[in-house]
Amino acid sequence: MKEKMMGQGAGRLGFCRKAALAPMVRVGTLPMRLLALEYGADIVYCEELIDIRMAQCRRVVNEVLETVDFVAPDERVMFRTCLREKDHVVFQMGTADPQRALTVAQLVENDVAAIDVNMGCPKEYSTKGGMGAALLSDPDKIEAILSTLVKGVSKPVTCKIRILPSLEDTVSLAKRIEKTGVAAIAVHGRTKEERPQHPVHCDVIKAVAQAVSVPVIANGGSLDLVKSHGDIQVFREAAGASSVMLARAAMWNPSVFRCQGLLSLESVMEAYIRYAVRYENHASNTKYCLCQMLRDRVESPLGKQLHAAQTSAEICEVFGLQEFYSEHRARLLARQDSLHTGGQRPDRPVMEGDVTTMSVRFHRREYPPQITPKMHLLEWSRREKLEQPAYETVQRPLDRGFQSTVTVAEKKYRSTLWEKSKKFAEQAAAVVCLRSLGVSEGRVADPEAELVSKRKREERRADQSEEEKEGPHGPPNASDSTSRKRHQSKPQEEVKG
Ligand SMILES: Cc1cc2nc3c(=O)[nH]c(=O)nc-3n(C[C@H](O)[C@H](O)[C@H](O)COP(=O)(O)O)c2cc1C
């Protein structure tokens, strides 16, 4: 088979003899893409992202994770990418609007290797907006979208189609697409009415590949044809295509891209979790992908344990990766610290608007058992006949870190460092307040600490009964008012810290 030229506008990314991770909603997030690359995939598609949502995103360089994040107004990270995949990742979007498609493509183009338009999704949520497979019956729209993208971005533009009921129509659509200047066409060898368990029509993909001169990427062979790396070549030849794109085979076991052969699912899952933790993937997404890998073993004891896990820490525990998780969190916090302190003395107060800030972190081991900065601040406020300190905590979705602001005598104090829990964030805010006021915070090395601890031990019983009266939810003004989650804390001390 002759090797095909890449269409006009092709950049560094080529589409000849390549094995690609197919776009998959929920599955194709950063950890899966990095794992597929590690195992030998040449190209990795992200999950389909809808243009309307993406157009509202802002680009954020996440220095802590060393990623580039595209963050929605509600602070959700819609697309996270990193340098490792920059020359391999294809950004797939769902669109029915040339101008909006261009806006999104221009937003991401410097961080990705190519832009793809999904023209194959048969799901109603996609087709009812004129996106996905709905485009297949609107070739003028296809042409408008692809031509606009090819002209408007510097990276290769591709599209992913399904076959049409007639071979002639499929071939003529592919020829029309080719004229727009796309760098490759991915062809899923099923019609939009056919289900994933129907056999893939390699003959139709082959006819398309013979009719156009841009590379064709064959897709749809996971169930019947591709079980391991060697089958990729078999599928490519059967479809007469330049490259192959795998969805389910890669979702079930991404080591299908490994030329040395498949790895055990256990080791693949562990490797996946390491990427998921490293890049702060949302636990529910991590869990979803792991469950897809387990397939019919989802009811096994491991599957049940996984099902019960709610957080990344708990997922790690199921797989015996607690130590890895703790080390990761420690590294993350240390990196946050070094980025935020920026070489400044950490205990120098800096005003940020009306808030006094310092770069301090709460280290539990620096305080005597059961005695915390919050207790010291509460005690001091009572002595000064002030209202009890009020804490307001926010959580940022970027890395799910917590930051708390404490108000004392109508002045606000907070640490610039984000903590791993709400409790620690409140303690850090209390430390900032105490240090700014020059009041002892009760560290072990602090001579005043012993006195306060003694008095606290005597008072704790009284405090606890007061707390019981107040009820478990604190004051009634806790609210969810902004895009960040807000946690209004009761002023009463939490003993654990
Ligand atoms: C979980 C899942 C999610 C998918 N999401 C997308 C998507 O976001 N965009 C897309 O073009 N196709 C999507 N597909 C379709 C696949 O990319 C692919 O076309 C199809 O599964 C056939 O390939 P296979 O036989 O290798 O699985 C998805 C498939 C699966 C299984």
The ligand as an ORCA input file, in Angstrom:
! r2SCAN-3c Opt
* xyz 0 1
  C     -16.623      4.638     26.560
  C     -16.631      5.150     25.151
  C     -16.678      6.506     24.928
  C     -16.638      7.007     23.626
  N     -16.575      8.357     23.430
  C     -16.341      8.840     22.172
  C     -16.027     10.204     21.953
  O     -15.931     11.000     22.901
  N     -15.816     10.610     20.682
  C     -15.867      9.761     19.609
  O     -15.632     10.183     18.469
  N     -16.137      8.455     19.798
  C     -16.346      7.973     21.030
  N     -16.536      6.637     21.234
  C     -16.486      5.725     20.064
  C     -15.071      5.214     19.885
  O     -14.133      6.240     19.680
  C     -14.993      4.221     18.718
  O     -15.398      4.887     17.552
  C     -15.859      2.997     18.905
  O     -15.811      2.501     20.218
  C     -15.408      1.884     17.964
  O     -14.047      1.578     18.160
  P     -13.559      0.256     18.942
  O     -14.086     -0.918     18.188
  O     -12.067      0.331     18.923
  O     -14.151      0.321     20.304
  C     -16.608      6.103     22.517
  C     -16.587      4.738     22.763
  C     -16.588      4.258     24.053
  C     -16.533      2.764     24.275
*
